Amino acid sequence: METIQPVWLSQSIYTRPNMDKLSFHSLNADTLLIQWNSSVDQNLLYEIVHTENAIHENLSDVVLETYPAYTSIAVHYNPQRIAANALAKAITSCLAAPKRPMTFSEWQLPVCYDSTFASDLEPLAKAKNLTPETLIQKHSEPTYLVHFIGFLPGFLYLGGLPDTLHHPRKATPDRAIASGAVAIGGSQTGIYPMESPGGWHVIGNCPISFFNPQGKPPCRIRPGDRVRFQAISVETHRKLAREKNDVLNPIDTFQWDS
């Protein structure tokens, strides 16, 4: 393949025909940003998943990695093999093909909301004018959507947190949040897959690890999947933690065909 000289463009370089909500921008000499001018919702999530899949299926010879977010995908590519404009047009061509149904999984994760593991449950409940029991109920009732994985390897950004539980991150982050901590930050909830500093409000703990650096893939839960939380007792948490059973199986599968 003929070598193509690298290009860097800061402005929008290509807009997908007949779809003014999608544009492309060069972030630097080897990273292209696909940006959706849309609000965050389920349809956008699956459009992003479809786009990422199409890129890996059709352009793996020039694309090194992709990094999805709520309304964008950063595409890291080899600028010696393709220029930014050519990559944008190639991605657009991939998206013109008919979409195939995508299969996803639904997972149920056990969470202990006891104060033993929930250092921020009572103060957060007080700030939201809720009882701790009501906060737990509101947090464990929804089915959440995995929008993307980031911040830490295996950290799930989950959409679907009830509005009544939205709360700003801490002004001063904690130095160490325990592995498995279930927390709320802004309009999101998530699980810390390993001990880490963090500014989210810890309201529980999941004793099952779903991230394994040696696994293929390292994280079985992926963008587009659904996650439900099942409240468990301290005794059940301790039992699951002692067993160190990291085998996690989905409780259901579903298809998305837009």
Summary of the structure (lengths in Angstrom):
residues: 258
radius of gyration: 20.4
end to end distance: 35.6
largest distance: 65.3
contacts: 774
relative contact order: 0.16
helix: 23%
strand: 34%
